[in-house]
Amino acid sequence: MTNRRAEFQEDLQFQVLRRLQEEPDLSQRTLAKEMDISLGSINFCFQALMEKGWVKMQNFSQSGHKLGYAYLLTPSGIAEKSLLTARFLKRKMEEYEQLRKEIEALQAELPDESQSSP
């Protein structure tokens, strides 16, 4: 169970770093909606990323009356994103291989359609 939670946290951090690199001015609220997780979970993730020094928050003015934020990946954040990408890809390839084997096994259980004609 702990391993599953750790993988979830790592995947979440990877996805957040990936999106922030693409769109630094993305709001936490928008990101939470995109990822279909709670705003609190995203905020917790952001706090962890900033504590680790992988992301820094920068204020900027979008208009004269509003204050916004940009979340920028630090050099260590960019390096960590590369490591997270490699681990994420490895896990997904392993999952793919397991699913491929399961699909092949299920297909083998089905009757051959060419022989089951009435």
Protein Blocks (a to p, Z undefined) as FASTA:
>chain_A
ZZmmmmmmmmmmmmmmmmmmmmmmbcfklmmmmnopafklmmmmmmmmmmnopaccdddd
fbfkbccddddddfklmmmmmmmmmmmmmmmmmmmmmmmmmmmmmmmmpccfklmcZZ
